[in-house]
Amino acid sequence: MVLLFISFMKLPIIQFVIDEQTYILTDDTFQLQWIHSVEKEEWVEVYERDHNQLLLSKTILQTFGAGTPSEGSIIPSDDNRIHMEINRHVDDINLIVSVNVQTTVITKQKTIPLYTLTDDYTNIIISVERVHIWDYLGGKRLNERSTKQ
């Protein structure tokens, strides 16, 4: 009976859809990093899985400028960057990756340059999904994909 229950149980995971292929991120947090197209400075957003949504918990940037969040509070830091607490829930992230902005995901285990996984200006969708345990165990891991296929 327990085995039957476990086999139908669904786990919340962070999912990346790239070129119509689904990849699982096993971490509950990740950083999304890119070079801002106007400021030409590195921006970082820190996301967490919060139940069935993504939580944008923090933004880290070099200077205030185009696209700077208007809500949030400044977090003290000693790395000469601006850290802002945001705490905004989002259902998904629709992201266009490009070698020009060097779109990258950073996890606890690995740095994954998304722009090397697909063609320039490809749309990637990041969301929290609930998957059966067998899909989780047999699913493709984002950190295992390393080059364009």
N, CA, C and O atoms as a GROMACS GRO file, in nm:
protein
  596
    1MET      N    1   0.082  -0.119   0.000
    1MET     CA    2   0.000   0.000   0.000
    1MET      C    3   0.087   0.126   0.000
    1MET      O    4   0.060   0.222  -0.073
    2VAL      N    5   0.194   0.126   0.083
    2VAL     CA    6   0.284   0.240   0.089
    2VAL      C    7   0.353   0.260  -0.046
    2VAL      O    8   0.367   0.373  -0.092
    3LEU      N    9   0.396   0.153  -0.108
    3LEU     CA   10   0.461   0.160  -0.238
    3LEU      C   11   0.367   0.219  -0.342
    3LEU      O   12   0.410   0.299  -0.425
    4LEU      N   13   0.240   0.181  -0.340
    4LEU     CA   14   0.142   0.235  -0.432
    4LEU      C   15   0.124   0.384  -0.410
    4LEU      O   16   0.117   0.461  -0.506
    5PHE      N   17   0.116   0.426  -0.284
    5PHE     CA   18   0.102   0.569  -0.251
    5PHE      C   19   0.223   0.648  -0.301
    5PHE      O   20   0.207   0.753  -0.362
    6ILE      N   21   0.342   0.597  -0.276
    6ILE     CA   22   0.465   0.667  -0.317
    6ILE      C   23   0.472   0.678  -0.468
    6ILE      O   24   0.518   0.780  -0.521
    7SER      N   25   0.427   0.575  -0.539
    7SER     CA   26   0.438   0.577  -0.685
    7SER      C   27   0.347   0.684  -0.749
    7SER      O   28   0.374   0.727  -0.861
    8PHE      N   29   0.242   0.726  -0.681
    8PHE     CA   30   0.154   0.829  -0.734
    8PHE      C   31   0.178   0.966  -0.674
    8PHE      O   32   0.113   1.064  -0.711
    9MET      N   33   0.272   0.973  -0.582
    9MET     CA   34   0.305   1.100  -0.518
    9MET      C   35   0.374   1.193  -0.619
    9MET      O   36   0.452   1.146  -0.702
   10LYS      N   37   0.345   1.321  -0.611
   10LYS     CA   38   0.409   1.418  -0.698
   10LYS      C   39   0.501   1.508  -0.616
   10LYS      O   40   0.469   1.547  -0.504
   11LEU      N   41   0.615   1.539  -0.675
   11LEU     CA   42   0.715   1.624  -0.609
   11LEU      C   43   0.723   1.759  -0.680
   11LEU      O   44   0.721   1.763  -0.804
   12PRO      N   45   0.731   1.868  -0.605
   12PRO     CA   46   0.750   1.998  -0.671
   12PRO      C   47   0.897   2.013  -0.712
   12PRO      O   48   0.988   1.991  -0.631
   13ILE      N   49   0.920   2.051  -0.836
   13ILE     CA   50   1.055   2.070  -0.888
   13ILE      C   51   1.061   2.199  -0.969
   13ILE      O   52   0.959   2.250  -1.014
   14ILE      N   53   1.181   2.250  -0.986
   14ILE     CA   54   1.202   2.362  -1.078
   14ILE      C   55   1.232   2.301  -1.214
   14ILE      O   56   1.321   2.218  -1.229
   15GLN      N   57   1.155   2.344  -1.312
   15GLN     CA   58   1.163   2.286  -1.446
   15GLN      C   59   1.209   2.392  -1.546
   15GLN      O   60   1.165   2.507  -1.541
   16PHE      N   61   1.298   2.352  -1.637
   16PHE     CA   62   1.344   2.437  -1.746
   16PHE      C   63   1.298   2.371  -1.876
   16PHE      O   64   1.325   2.253  -1.899
   17VAL      N   65   1.230   2.446  -1.962
   17VAL     CA   66   1.193   2.396  -2.093
   17VAL      C   67   1.281   2.469  -2.194
   17VAL      O   68   1.273   2.591  -2.211
   18ILE      N   69   1.367   2.390  -2.262
   18ILE     CA   70   1.463   2.441  -2.359
   18ILE      C   71   1.447   2.361  -2.487
   18ILE      O   72   1.460   2.239  -2.486
   19ASP      N   73   1.420   2.430  -2.596
   19ASP     CA   74   1.404   2.362  -2.726
   19ASP      C   75   1.305   2.246  -2.716
   19ASP      O   76   1.330   2.137  -2.768
   20GLU      N   77   1.194   2.270  -2.650
   20GLU     CA   78   1.086   2.172  -2.633
   20GLU      C   79   1.126   2.049  -2.552
   20GLU      O   80   1.053   1.950  -2.550
   21GLN      N   81   1.240   2.054  -2.486
   21GLN     CA   82   1.285   1.948  -2.397
   21GLN      C   83   1.272   1.997  -2.254
   21GLN      O   84   1.299   2.114  -2.225
   22THR      N   85   1.233   1.909  -2.164
   22THR     CA   86   1.214   1.945  -2.023
   22THR      C   87   1.332   1.896  -1.942
   22THR      O   88   1.375   1.781  -1.955
   23TYR      N   89   1.383   1.985  -1.857
   23TYR     CA   90   1.496   1.953  -1.769
   23TYR      C   91   1.458   1.988  -1.626
   23TYR      O   92   1.388   2.086  -1.601
   24ILE      N   93   1.506   1.907  -1.535
   24ILE     CA   94   1.478   1.926  -1.392
   24ILE      C   95   1.600   1.988  -1.326
   24ILE      O   96   1.714   1.947  -1.348
   25LEU      N   97   1.574   2.088  -1.243
   25LEU     CA   98   1.678   2.142  -1.156
   25LEU      C   99   1.654   2.082  -1.018
   25LEU      O  100   1.547   2.103  -0.960
   26THR      N  101   1.749   2.009  -0.966
   26THR     CA  102   1.727   1.939  -0.840
   26THR      C  103   1.739   2.032  -0.719
   26THR      O  104   1.691   1.997  -0.611
   27ASP      N  105   1.802   2.147  -0.734
   27ASP     CA  106   1.812   2.242  -0.624
   27ASP      C  107   1.679   2.314  -0.604
   27ASP      O  108   1.597   2.321  -0.695
   28ASP      N  109   1.659   2.368  -0.486
   28ASP     CA  110   1.540   2.450  -0.458
   28ASP      C  111   1.566   2.598  -0.477
   28ASP      O  112   1.475   2.679  -0.465
   29THR      N  113   1.691   2.633  -0.507
   29THR     CA  114   1.727   2.773  -0.532
   29THR      C  115   1.822   2.778  -0.652
   29THR      O  116   1.891   2.681  -0.683
   30PHE      N  117   1.824   2.892  -0.718
   30PHE     CA  118   1.920   2.917  -0.824
   30PHE      C  119   1.935   3.067  -0.844
   30PHE      O  120   1.849   3.145  -0.804
   31GLN      N  121   2.045   3.103  -0.906
   31GLN     CA  122   2.066   3.242  -0.944
   31GLN      C  123   2.060   3.251  -1.095
   31GLN      O  124   2.112   3.165  -1.166
   32LEU      N  125   1.996   3.356  -1.144
   32LEU     CA  126   1.991   3.385  -1.286
   32LEU      C  127   2.077   3.508  -1.307
   32LEU      O  128   2.052   3.613  -1.249
   33GLN      N  129   2.179   3.494  -1.391
   33GLN     CA  130   2.278   3.601  -1.410
   33GLN      C  131   2.286   3.638  -1.557
   33GLN      O  132   2.278   3.551  -1.644
   34TRP      N  133   2.301   3.766  -1.586
   34TRP     CA  134   2.316   3.812  -1.723
   34TRP      C  135   2.384   3.949  -1.723
   34TRP      O  136   2.397   4.014  -1.620
   35ILE      N  137   2.426   3.991  -1.842
   35ILE     CA  138   2.482   4.124  -1.862
   35ILE      C  139   2.368   4.212  -1.911
   35ILE      O  140   2.309   4.185  -2.016
   36HIS      N  141   2.337   4.317  -1.836
   36HIS     CA  142   2.227   4.406  -1.871
   36HIS      C  143   2.256   4.473  -2.005
   36HIS      O  144   2.366   4.521  -2.029
   37SER      N  145   2.156   4.475  -2.093
   37SER     CA  146   2.176   4.524  -2.230
   37SER      C  147   2.203   4.674  -2.238
   37SER      O  148   2.268   4.719  -2.332
   38VAL      N  149   2.154   4.752  -2.143
   38VAL     CA  150   2.176   4.896  -2.144
   38VAL      C  151   2.294   4.934  -2.055
   38VAL      O  152   2.385   5.006  -2.098
   39GLU      N  153   2.293   4.886  -1.933
   39GLU     CA  154   2.396   4.922  -1.836
   39GLU      C  155   2.530   4.855  -1.865
   39GLU      O  156   2.635   4.904  -1.823
   40LYS      N  157   2.526   4.741  -1.937
   40LYS     CA  158   2.645   4.660  -1.965
   40LYS      C  159   2.715   4.615  -1.836
   40LYS      O  160   2.837   4.603  -1.831
   41GLU      N  161   2.635   4.592  -1.734
   41GLU     CA  162   2.683   4.546  -1.604
   41GLU      C  163   2.613   4.414  -1.571
   41GLU      O  164   2.503   4.386  -1.620
   42GLU      N  165   2.677   4.333  -1.488
   42GLU     CA  166   2.621   4.205  -1.446
   42GLU      C  167   2.504   4.226  -1.351
   42GLU      O  168   2.513   4.304  -1.256
   43TRP      N  169   2.396   4.157  -1.378
   43TRP     CA  170   2.280   4.154  -1.289
   43TRP      C  171   2.259   4.010  -1.245
   43TRP      O  172   2.285   3.917  -1.320
   44VAL      N  173   2.213   3.994  -1.122
   44VAL     CA  174   2.184   3.861  -1.069
   44VAL      C  175   2.048   3.867  -0.999
   44VAL      O  176   2.020   3.959  -0.922
   45GLU      N  177   1.965   3.767  -1.027
   45GLU     CA  178   1.841   3.750  -0.953
   45GLU      C  179   1.848   3.616  -0.882
   45GLU      O  180   1.890   3.516  -0.941
   46VAL      N  181   1.808   3.614  -0.756
   46VAL     CA  182   1.810   3.492  -0.676
   46VAL      C  183   1.667   3.442  -0.662
   46VAL      O  184   1.580   3.514  -0.613
   47TYR      N  185   1.645   3.318  -0.706
   47TYR     CA  186   1.512   3.257  -0.701
   47TYR      C  187   1.512   3.137  -0.607
   47TYR      O  188   1.612   3.068  -0.592
   48GLU      N  189   1.397   3.115  -0.546
   48GLU     CA  190   1.375   3.000  -0.459
   48GLU      C  191   1.245   2.934  -0.501
   48GLU      O  192   1.153   3.001  -0.548
   49ARG      N  193   1.237   2.802  -0.483
   49ARG     CA  194   1.110   2.734  -0.501
   49ARG      C  195   1.031   2.753  -0.373
   49ARG      O  196   1.078   2.714  -0.265
   50ASP      N  197   0.913   2.812  -0.382
   50ASP     CA  198   0.827   2.834  -0.267
   50ASP      C  199   0.693   2.768  -0.298
   50ASP      O  200   0.606   2.827  -0.362
   51HIS      N  201   0.679   2.646  -0.250
   51HIS     CA  202   0.563   2.563  -0.281
   51HIS      C  203   0.551   2.547  -0.432
   51HIS      O  204   0.638   2.485  -0.493
   52ASN      N  205   0.445   2.600  -0.494
   52ASN     CA  206   0.422   2.580  -0.637
   52ASN      C  207   0.457   2.702  -0.721
   52ASN      O  208   0.412   2.715  -0.834
   53GLN      N  209   0.537   2.793  -0.664
   53GLN     CA  210   0.576   2.912  -0.737
   53GLN      C  211   0.726   2.937  -0.719
   53GLN      O  212   0.791   2.878  -0.633
   54LEU      N  213   0.776   3.026  -0.802
   54LEU     CA  214   0.912   3.076  -0.784
   54LEU      C  215   0.903   3.204  -0.705
   54LEU      O  216   0.811   3.284  -0.723
   55LEU      N  217   0.999   3.224  -0.616
   55LEU     CA  218   1.007   3.346  -0.537
   55LEU      C  219   1.135   3.417  -0.576
   55LEU      O  220   1.245   3.366  -0.554
   56LEU      N  221   1.120   3.537  -0.633
   56LEU     CA  222   1.235   3.623  -0.658
   56LEU      C  223   1.269   3.687  -0.524
   56LEU      O  224   1.205   3.783  -0.482
   57SER      N  225   1.370   3.633  -0.459
   57SER     CA  226   1.401   3.679  -0.323
   57SER      C  227   1.494   3.799  -0.321
   57SER      O  228   1.484   3.884  -0.233
   58LYS      N  229   1.585   3.806  -0.417
   58LYS     CA  230   1.685   3.912  -0.411
   58LYS      C  231   1.736   3.944  -0.552
   58LYS      O  232   1.741   3.857  -0.639
   59THR      N  233   1.772   4.071  -0.571
   59THR     CA  234   1.838   4.116  -0.693
   59THR      C  235   1.971   4.178  -0.654
   59THR      O  236   1.980   4.252  -0.555
   60ILE      N  237   2.075   4.148  -0.733
   60ILE     CA  238   2.208   4.204  -0.707
   60ILE      C  239   2.252   4.274  -0.835
   60ILE      O  240   2.255   4.211  -0.942
   61LEU      N  241   2.286   4.402  -0.826
   61LEU     CA  242   2.327   4.477  -0.943
   61LEU      C  243   2.440   4.574  -0.909
   61LEU      O  244   2.470   4.598  -0.793
   62GLN      N  245   2.501   4.627  -1.014
   62GLN     CA  246   2.616   4.715  -0.995
   62GLN      C  247   2.574   4.860  -0.969
   62GLN      O  248   2.631   4.927  -0.883
   63THR      N  249   2.473   4.907  -1.044
   63THR     CA  250   2.430   5.046  -1.033
   63THR      C  251   2.279   5.052  -1.054
   63THR      O  252   2.219   4.960  -1.110
   64PHE      N  253   2.220   5.160  -1.010
   64PHE     CA  254   2.080   5.185  -1.041
   64PHE      C  255   2.073   5.235  -1.184
   64PHE      O  256   2.155   5.316  -1.227
   65GLY      N  257   1.973   5.188  -1.259
   65GLY     CA  258   1.959   5.230  -1.397
   65GLY      C  259   1.833   5.171  -1.456
   65GLY      O  260   1.739   5.139  -1.384
   66ALA      N  261   1.833   5.158  -1.588
   66ALA     CA  262   1.716   5.108  -1.659
   66ALA      C  263   1.677   4.970  -1.608
   66ALA      O  264   1.759   4.879  -1.603
   67GLY      N  265   1.550   4.956  -1.569
   67GLY     CA  266   1.499   4.827  -1.526
   67GLY      C  267   1.522   4.794  -1.380
   67GLY      O  268   1.484   4.686  -1.334
   68THR      N  269   1.583   4.885  -1.305
   68THR     CA  270   1.606   4.860  -1.163
   68THR      C  271   1.471   4.844  -1.093
   68THR      O  272   1.380   4.924  -1.117
   69PRO      N  273   1.455   4.743  -1.008
   69PRO     CA  274   1.328   4.725  -0.937
   69PRO      C  275   1.290   4.851  -0.860
   69PRO      O  276   1.375   4.914  -0.796
   70SER      N  277   1.162   4.886  -0.866
   70SER     CA  278   1.116   5.006  -0.795
   70SER      C  279   1.068   4.973  -0.654
   70SER      O  280   1.057   5.063  -0.571
   71GLU      N  281   1.040   4.846  -0.627
   71GLU     CA  282   1.002   4.806  -0.493
   71GLU      C  283   1.113   4.719  -0.436
   71GLU      O  284   1.194   4.664  -0.511
   72GLY      N  285   1.116   4.707  -0.307
   72GLY     CA  286   1.221   4.627  -0.244
   72GLY      C  287   1.304   4.716  -0.154
   72GLY      O  288   1.301   4.838  -0.163
   73SER      N  289   1.378   4.651  -0.068
   73SER     CA  290   1.462   4.726   0.025
   73SER      C  291   1.608   4.688   0.005
   73SER      O  292   1.640   4.574  -0.030
   74ILE      N  293   1.694   4.784   0.028
   74ILE     CA  294   1.838   4.762   0.013
   74ILE      C  295   1.887   4.676   0.129
   74ILE      O  296   1.853   4.701   0.245
   75ILE      N  297   1.967   4.576   0.096
   75ILE     CA  298   2.027   4.488   0.196
   75ILE      C  299   2.174   4.528   0.209
   75ILE      O  300   2.245   4.536   0.109
   76PRO      N  301   2.221   4.553   0.330
   76PRO     CA  302   2.363   4.588   0.346
   76PRO      C  303   2.454   4.478   0.291
   76PRO      O  304   2.427   4.359   0.310
   77SER      N  305   2.561   4.519   0.223
   77SER     CA  306   2.657   4.423   0.169
   77SER      C  307   2.794   4.489   0.166
   77SER      O  308   2.806   4.611   0.176
   78ASP      N  309   2.896   4.408   0.152
   78ASP     CA  310   3.032   4.462   0.149
   78ASP      C  311   3.106   4.424   0.020
   78ASP      O  312   3.229   4.421   0.018
   79ASP      N  313   3.032   4.396  -0.086
   79ASP     CA  314   3.096   4.357  -0.212
   79ASP      C  315   3.085   4.464  -0.320
   79ASP      O  316   3.105   4.435  -0.438
   80ASN      N  317   3.053   4.588  -0.281
   80ASN     CA  318   3.042   4.701  -0.374
   80ASN      C  319   2.934   4.683  -0.479
   80ASN      O  320   2.940   4.744  -0.586
   81ARG      N  321   2.835   4.600  -0.449
   81ARG     CA  322   2.720   4.584  -0.536
   81ARG      C  323   2.594   4.618  -0.456
   81ARG      O  324   2.596   4.618  -0.333
   82ILE      N  325   2.488   4.645  -0.526
   82ILE     CA  326   2.360   4.678  -0.463
   82ILE      C  327   2.281   4.548  -0.449
   82ILE      O  328   2.254   4.481  -0.548
   83HIS      N  329   2.244   4.514  -0.327
   83HIS     CA  330   2.162   4.396  -0.298
   83HIS      C  331   2.024   4.446  -0.256
   83HIS      O  332   2.012   4.525  -0.163
   84MET      N  333   1.922   4.400  -0.326
   84MET     CA  334   1.785   4.442  -0.294
   84MET      C  335   1.700   4.321  -0.262
   84MET      O  336   1.696   4.224  -0.338
   85GLU      N  337   1.633   4.327  -0.148
   85GLU     CA  338   1.536   4.223  -0.112
   85GLU      C  339   1.408   4.253  -0.187
   85GLU      O  340   1.353   4.362  -0.177
   86ILE      N  341   1.359   4.155  -0.265
   86ILE     CA  342   1.242   4.176  -0.349
   86ILE      C  343   1.122   4.097  -0.297
   86ILE      O  344   1.015   4.155  -0.273
   87ASN      N  345   1.137   3.966  -0.278
   87ASN     CA  346   1.031   3.877  -0.228
   87ASN      C  347   0.902   3.888  -0.309
   87ASN      O  348   0.795   3.920  -0.255
   88ARG      N  349   0.913   3.862  -0.438
   88ARG     CA  350   0.798   3.864  -0.529
   88ARG      C  351   0.778   3.724  -0.588
   88ARG      O  352   0.872   3.665  -0.641
   89HIS      N  353   0.657   3.673  -0.577
   89HIS     CA  354   0.624   3.543  -0.636
   89HIS      C  355   0.595   3.559  -0.785
   89HIS      O  356   0.532   3.655  -0.828
   90VAL      N  357   0.643   3.462  -0.862
   90VAL     CA  358   0.613   3.457  -1.005
   90VAL      C  359   0.576   3.313  -1.040
   90VAL      O  360   0.630   3.218  -0.984
   91ASP      N  361   0.482   3.299  -1.134
   91ASP     CA  362   0.442   3.165  -1.177
   91ASP      C  363   0.546   3.102  -1.267
   91ASP      O  364   0.573   2.982  -1.259
   92ASP      N  365   0.605   3.183  -1.353
   92ASP     CA  366   0.708   3.132  -1.442
   92ASP      C  367   0.795   3.246  -1.491
   92ASP      O  368   0.762   3.363  -1.474
   93ILE      N  369   0.906   3.209  -1.553
   93ILE     CA  370   0.998   3.306  -1.612
   93ILE      C  371   1.010   3.269  -1.759
   93ILE      O  372   1.051   3.158  -1.792
   94ASN      N  373   0.975   3.362  -1.847
   94ASN     CA  374   0.996   3.346  -1.990
   94ASN      C  375   1.121   3.426  -2.024
   94ASN      O  376   1.123   3.548  -2.012
   95LEU      N  377   1.223   3.355  -2.065
   95LEU     CA  378   1.355   3.414  -2.077
   95LEU      C  379   1.408   3.394  -2.218
   95LEU      O  380   1.405   3.282  -2.270
   96ILE      N  381   1.455   3.499  -2.281
   96ILE     CA  382   1.523   3.488  -2.410
   96ILE      C  383   1.672   3.490  -2.380
   96ILE      O  384   1.724   3.585  -2.322
   97VAL      N  385   1.742   3.384  -2.420
   97VAL     CA  386   1.885   3.374  -2.392
   97VAL      C  387   1.964   3.423  -2.512
   97VAL      O  388   1.920   3.414  -2.626
   98SER      N  389   2.082   3.474  -2.482
   98SER     CA  390   2.167   3.527  -2.588
   98SER      C  391   2.312   3.526  -2.543
   98SER      O  392   2.343   3.546  -2.426
   99VAL      N  393   2.400   3.502  -2.638
   99VAL     CA  394   2.543   3.509  -2.609
   99VAL      C  395   2.581   3.654  -2.576
   99VAL      O  396   2.678   3.676  -2.503
  100ASN      N  397   2.506   3.751  -2.628
  100ASN     CA  398   2.535   3.892  -2.599
  100ASN      C  399   2.519   3.926  -2.452
  100ASN      O  400   2.596   4.006  -2.398
  101VAL      N  401   2.420   3.866  -2.386
  101VAL     CA  402   2.397   3.897  -2.245
  101VAL      C  403   2.446   3.785  -2.153
  101VAL      O  404   2.441   3.798  -2.031
  102GLN      N  405   2.494   3.677  -2.212
  102GLN     CA  406   2.555   3.566  -2.139
  102GLN      C  407   2.466   3.513  -2.027
  102GLN      O  408   2.509   3.501  -1.912
  103THR      N  409   2.343   3.482  -2.061
  103THR     CA  410   2.244   3.431  -1.966
  103THR      C  411   2.294   3.302  -1.903
  103THR      O  412   2.326   3.206  -1.973
  104THR      N  413   2.301   3.300  -1.769
  104THR     CA  414   2.362   3.189  -1.696
  104THR      C  415   2.280   3.155  -1.573
  104THR      O  416   2.224   3.244  -1.508
  105VAL      N  417   2.271   3.026  -1.541
  105VAL     CA  418   2.211   2.979  -1.417
  105VAL      C  419   2.323   2.931  -1.326
  105VAL      O  420   2.412   2.858  -1.369
  106ILE      N  421   2.316   2.972  -1.201
  106ILE     CA  422   2.415   2.930  -1.102
  106ILE      C  423   2.342   2.854  -0.993
  106ILE      O  424   2.247   2.904  -0.932
  107THR      N  425   2.387   2.730  -0.968
  107THR     CA  426   2.331   2.648  -0.862
  107THR      C  427   2.440   2.623  -0.759
  107THR      O  428   2.553   2.670  -0.773
  108LYS      N  429   2.406   2.548  -0.657
  108LYS     CA  430   2.506   2.514  -0.555
  108LYS      C  431   2.618   2.429  -0.613
  108LYS      O  432   2.732   2.438  -0.569
  109GLN      N  433   2.585   2.347  -0.713
  109GLN     CA  434   2.683   2.254  -0.768
  109GLN      C  435   2.752   2.304  -0.895
  109GLN      O  436   2.865   2.263  -0.923
  110LYS      N  437   2.687   2.392  -0.972
  110LYS     CA  438   2.738   2.417  -1.105
  110LYS      C  439   2.694   2.552  -1.159
  110LYS      O  440   2.588   2.604  -1.123
  111THR      N  441   2.776   2.608  -1.246
  111THR     CA  442   2.740   2.724  -1.325
  111THR      C  443   2.703   2.674  -1.464
  111THR      O  444   2.782   2.604  -1.528
  112ILE      N  445   2.582   2.709  -1.511
  112ILE     CA  446   2.530   2.657  -1.637
  112ILE      C  447   2.504   2.774  -1.731
  112ILE      O  448   2.404   2.844  -1.716
  113PRO      N  449   2.593   2.797  -1.829
  113PRO     CA  450   2.570   2.905  -1.925
  113PRO      C  451   2.459   2.866  -2.023
  113PRO      O  452   2.483   2.792  -2.118
  114LEU      N  453   2.340   2.915  -1.998
  114LEU     CA  454   2.224   2.876  -2.080
  114LEU      C  455   2.245   2.910  -2.228
  114LEU      O  456   2.196   2.837  -2.315
  115TYR      N  457   2.316   3.017  -2.256
  115TYR     CA  458   2.335   3.060  -2.394
  115TYR      C  459   2.419   2.960  -2.474
  115TYR      O  460   2.421   2.969  -2.597
  116THR      N  461   2.487   2.866  -2.409
  116THR     CA  462   2.563   2.764  -2.481
  116THR      C  463   2.479   2.639  -2.506
  116THR      O  464   2.522   2.548  -2.577
  117LEU      N  465   2.360   2.634  -2.449
  117LEU     CA  466   2.276   2.515  -2.462
  117LEU      C  467   2.183   2.519  -2.583
  117LEU      O  468   2.127   2.416  -2.622
  118THR      N  469   2.168   2.636  -2.641
  118THR     CA  470   2.073   2.652  -2.750
  118THR      C  471   2.116   2.766  -2.840
  118THR      O  472   2.218   2.830  -2.814
  119ASP      N  473   2.040   2.791  -2.943
  119ASP     CA  474   2.071   2.900  -3.036
  119ASP      C  475   2.040   3.034  -2.972
  119ASP      O  476   1.961   3.043  -2.878
  120ASP      N  477   2.103   3.139  -3.024
  120ASP     CA  478   2.076   3.275  -2.978
  120ASP      C  479   1.927   3.307  -2.992
  120ASP      O  480   1.862   3.267  -3.088
  121TYR      N  481   1.875   3.380  -2.895
  121TYR     CA  482   1.739   3.431  -2.892
  121TYR      C  483   1.635   3.320  -2.882
  121TYR      O  484   1.523   3.333  -2.932
  122THR      N  485   1.673   3.212  -2.817
  122THR     CA  486   1.579   3.103  -2.790
  122THR      C  487   1.505   3.134  -2.660
  122THR      O  488   1.564   3.185  -2.565
  123ASN      N  489   1.377   3.103  -2.658
  123ASN     CA  490   1.296   3.122  -2.538
  123ASN      C  491   1.312   3.001  -2.445
  123ASN      O  492   1.301   2.886  -2.488
  124ILE      N  493   1.338   3.029  -2.319
  124ILE     CA  494   1.345   2.926  -2.216
  124ILE      C  495   1.239   2.959  -2.113
  124ILE      O  496   1.225   3.075  -2.072
  125ILE      N  497   1.164   2.859  -2.070
  125ILE     CA  498   1.061   2.879  -1.969
  125ILE      C  499   1.104   2.807  -1.842
  125ILE      O  500   1.138   2.689  -1.844
  126ILE      N  501   1.102   2.881  -1.731
  126ILE     CA  502   1.139   2.826  -1.601
  126ILE      C  503   1.015   2.833  -1.513
  126ILE      O  504   0.952   2.939  -1.502
  127SER      N  505   0.979   2.721  -1.450
  127SER     CA  506   0.860   2.719  -1.366
  127SER      C  507   0.873   2.611  -1.260
  127SER      O  508   0.964   2.528  -1.264
  128VAL      N  509   0.782   2.613  -1.165
  128VAL     CA  510   0.772   2.506  -1.067
  128VAL      C  511   0.660   2.414  -1.115
  128VAL      O  512   0.548   2.459  -1.142
  129GLU      N  513   0.690   2.288  -1.124
  129GLU     CA  514   0.592   2.189  -1.166
  129GLU      C  515   0.592   2.075  -1.064
  129GLU      O  516   0.689   2.054  -0.992
  130ARG      N  517   0.482   2.003  -1.061
  130ARG     CA  518   0.473   1.883  -0.976
  130ARG      C  519   0.480   1.761  -1.067
  130ARG      O  520   0.399   1.746  -1.159
  131VAL      N  521   0.577   1.675  -1.041
  131VAL     CA  522   0.597   1.557  -1.127
  131VAL      C  523   0.591   1.431  -1.042
  131VAL      O  524   0.622   1.431  -0.924
  132HIS      N  525   0.550   1.322  -1.108
  132HIS     CA  526   0.550   1.193  -1.039
  132HIS      C  527   0.694   1.154  -1.004
  132HIS      O  528   0.788   1.196  -1.071
  133ILE      N  529   0.707   1.076  -0.902
  133ILE     CA  530   0.840   1.038  -0.854
  133ILE      C  531   0.919   0.967  -0.963
  133ILE      O  532   1.041   0.983  -0.970
  134TRP      N  533   0.852   0.887  -1.048
  134TRP     CA  534   0.926   0.817  -1.154
  134TRP      C  535   0.975   0.915  -1.260
  134TRP      O  536   1.079   0.892  -1.321
  135ASP      N  537   0.899   1.025  -1.284
  135ASP     CA  538   0.947   1.128  -1.377
  135ASP      C  539   1.065   1.204  -1.318
  135ASP      O  540   1.158   1.242  -1.389
  136TYR      N  541   1.060   1.224  -1.188
  136TYR     CA  542   1.170   1.290  -1.120
  136TYR      C  543   1.297   1.204  -1.127
  136TYR      O  544   1.404   1.254  -1.160
  137LEU      N  545   1.284   1.077  -1.096
  137LEU     CA  546   1.400   0.988  -1.096
  137LEU      C  547   1.456   0.966  -1.236
  137LEU      O  548   1.578   0.952  -1.252
  138GLY      N  549   1.370   0.962  -1.336
  138GLY     CA  550   1.416   0.936  -1.472
  138GLY      C  551   1.432   1.061  -1.557
  138GLY      O  552   1.471   1.052  -1.674
  139GLY      N  553   1.401   1.178  -1.500
  139GLY     CA  554   1.404   1.302  -1.578
  139GLY      C  555   1.545   1.350  -1.611
  139GLY      O  556   1.641   1.316  -1.542
  140LYS      N  557   1.554   1.428  -1.717
  140LYS     CA  558   1.681   1.488  -1.757
  140LYS      C  559   1.714   1.601  -1.660
  140LYS      O  560   1.628   1.682  -1.626
  141ARG      N  561   1.838   1.606  -1.617
  141ARG     CA  562   1.884   1.709  -1.524
  141ARG      C  563   1.947   1.823  -1.602
  141ARG      O  564   2.024   1.800  -1.695
  142LEU      N  565   1.913   1.946  -1.563
  142LEU     CA  566   1.968   2.063  -1.631
  142LEU      C  567   2.120   2.065  -1.620
  142LEU      O  568   2.188   2.098  -1.717
  143ASN      N  569   2.172   2.030  -1.505
  143ASN     CA  570   2.316   2.038  -1.487
  143ASN      C  571   2.391   1.927  -1.561
  143ASN      O  572   2.514   1.924  -1.561
  144GLU      N  573   2.319   1.834  -1.625
  144GLU     CA  574   2.382   1.731  -1.704
  144GLU      C  575   2.387   1.768  -1.852
  144GLU      O  576   2.458   1.704  -1.929
  145ARG      N  577   2.312   1.870  -1.891
  145ARG     CA  578   2.316   1.916  -2.031
  145ARG      C  579   2.427   2.019  -2.042
  145ARG      O  580   2.426   2.119  -1.970
  146SER      N  581   2.522   1.996  -2.130
  146SER     CA  582   2.638   2.084  -2.132
  146SER      C  583   2.665   2.153  -2.264
  146SER      O  584   2.738   2.252  -2.266
  147THR      N  585   2.607   2.107  -2.374
  147THR     CA  586   2.634   2.172  -2.501
  147THR      C  587   2.509   2.169  -2.587
  147THR      O  588   2.412   2.099  -2.556
  148LYS      N  589   2.513   2.247  -2.696
  148LYS     CA  590   2.402   2.243  -2.791
  148LYS      C  591   2.388   2.103  -2.847
  148LYS      O  592   2.488   2.036  -2.875
  149GLN      N  593   2.264   2.060  -2.863
  149GLN     CA  594   2.241   1.926  -2.916
  149GLN      C  595   2.190   1.931  -3.057
  149GLN      O  596   2.164   1.827  -3.118
   0.00000   0.00000   0.00000
